[in-house]
Amino acid sequence: MKLTAKHLKIGVFGHGNARHLTKSTLKWAEAFGGLIASASASLYTGGGAGVMLAARRGCLAHGGTVISVNPEIELCGRAISSHFLGNIIASGQGTLGRVHLLTQSIDLGFAIGGGAGTLLEVIMCYLLAKPAVVVDGFQGKIDPCVAKILSRAEEEVVSGVPVLSGYIDAKNVDLVCPVSVCPSTLSPEEVLNIGLTVWLARRDKTHKRG
């Protein structure tokens, strides 16, 4: 069954410093952004460089909708024209405030590598009961290490590689949504389908409970 992402608001998190990222990581992120556009979903991300910029570029190149949630209250014209920002929410809330606004606005999130800020975004998705998929292995030992903090983790094989799904704490599973961790060897299409599968399961469970 082909899963659909039409009208979904999809968040992309990741390292904003290109010095910590390889060309293959940025290429993967750009392809993922293009996939979001092709699936008729909207991309929500930060207005920084690195993974965020690559995903925005890919999405816009395929005619998609991009919403950039920025920490600043104002942006100069040059920044807007040169960083593929799409539609801008200039929150003026600083970095931490932007994380809350971004994660509140999306249906599900994907972390492509990243550091402490990305880990915070994943945890916010978890607390808001929104699916979060972490693509591990892009940065080796400096990935956000989400797999190490998961409890009650279960393993599923996708395209011959293990994908973990688990919880960050002991909360009632009805109050949160499991975090999925998959390797960067999976394609953008496979990773998107993992996230959509979890989102659909969460939606169906919520509807039944309601």
N, C-alpha and C positions, 0 to 999 in steps of 0.2 A: 504494500500500500504506500502510495506516495504521500508524504506529509506536506501540508501547506503552511506557509508562514504569512499568508496574506493578511495585511492590516496589523500584524504584530509589531510591537515596539521592542527592538532588540538592542541591548547594550553591548558594547565592546570595550573591554578594559585592557590595559597593558602598559608596558614601560614607555615613558615619554622621551627618554634619552636614547637617541639612535646609536650612541657609542656602545651601548650594552646589547645591541641587536645585530644579528647577521642579516645579510641581504636576503637569505632564504626565509627568515622570519617575516621581514617586511613584505616580501612577495606573497607569502601565505596570508598575511593579514589583509593585503590589498585584494587578493582573490576572494577572501571571506566577505569583505565589504561589497564586492561585486555580486556575490551570491545573495546577500541580503536584498540588494536592489532587484535582482532577477526573480526573487521569491515574493516580490511586492510587499516586503516589510519595510519598516523605517529604521534607520541606524541612529542610535543615541550614543554619544561618546563625549570625551573631553575635547577641548580645542587645542591640545598640545601636539607635539611632534611624535616621532616614533611609530608605535603600533596605531595610535589614534589617527595620525595623519594618513598612514597607509590605508587603513580601513575606510576613511572618509574619501580618499582619492578613488579607491575602487568602487565605492558605492555611487559616487557622483558620475564616474565614467560610464556607468551602466544606467544612468537616468534615474537613480534612486533618490530618496529623501534622506537628508542628513540633518540632525539636530545636535549642535555642539553646545554642551553645557560648560561655560567658562567661569573660572573663579572671579574674574575681574568684573567691574561694573561698566567699563568702557573698553572699546577696542579701536585701534587706529585703522584707517582705510587700507593701509599697506598690509596689515596682518590679515584682514578680511579677504583681500584679493589674492594673497599668496599662499594661503594655508587650507584651501578647500573646506571652509568651515560650514558651508550650507546655511541653514537657519540657526541663528545664534541666540542662546539664552545667556545674557551677561548677568550672572547671578549677584555678583558683588558680595558673595558670602565666603570667599576664601576657599582654599582647597578642601577643607573638611566639610564645609557647608555644601560645596558643589557635589561631593560624593553622595550626600543624603538626597539632594534634589535629583541627581541622575538615577540613582537606584530606585527611588520612589516612582519615577516616571516610566520605567520599562516593564515589560512582561517577563523577560528572561535575559540573562547576561552571560557573556562569554569572555573569559580571561585568557589572553594570548601572551604567555610569559608574564613578566611584570615583577614588581617588588612589593614593599610594604603597603603602598597606596592601593595596589591591585588587590592585595589580601584583604584590606579594609572593605573594598567594594564587594568582594565575594561574601564576606561575613555579613554585610548589610543586606545583600540579596537573601542570604540564609535567614536572617532575622525577620525579613519582610515576607517570608514564605514564597520566594520567587526562585525558579530554577537557576542554578549557576553551573556552568561547565568550564572547567579549567583545562587548558591545553598545556601540558607539561613537557619540558625537555628542550624548549627553545633556547634557554639560557643556562642549561646545565645546573650547577649547584646554586646559582643565584635566582632560580625560579622561586615563586612564593611558597613552595613546600606545603601546599594544601593537603596533599595525600597523607602527610605525617600527623595531621591533627584530626583526621577523620576517625570516628568511632562507629561501631556496628557496620563496618565497610563490607560490601559485597562486590564480587568481581564477575564481570561479564565479558566474554570475548567478542570483539567486533572486528571484522576483517583480519582475524588471526592475532589480534593484540588485546591485552587486558585493559578493561575500562573499570575503574573503581567508582562506587557510589556509596556515600555514607553521610553521617551526621557529625556536626561539630561539637555538640554537647548532649545532655540527657533530656532535652525538651521532649514533650509529647510530639510524636511525628505528625499529628494533625496541625500543629502550630507552626511547623517549619517545612522546608522542602529540601530533599537530599542534594548534596553537592556531588557533581560528577567530575572525575579526573581522568583524562585520556592522554595518550602520547601524541606528540607532534607528527608522528608518522602517518596518522590518519589524515584524510583529505578534508578540505573545508566542507564538502558536501556531507561526509560522514559525521563530522562534528556537529554541524547544524542539525542533522537528523536526530542525534543523541539528545540535544537540547529540546527539540520539538516533541520528542517522545515523552520526556519528563514533563514538559509543559502540558501536553494533552492529558497525561495521567493525573496531574494535579488539578486541572480544570474539571475533568470528569468526576474526580473524588469530591471536589467542592460542590459541584452541582447535585450530586447524590445526597450529600449531607444537608444541602439547603432544601 
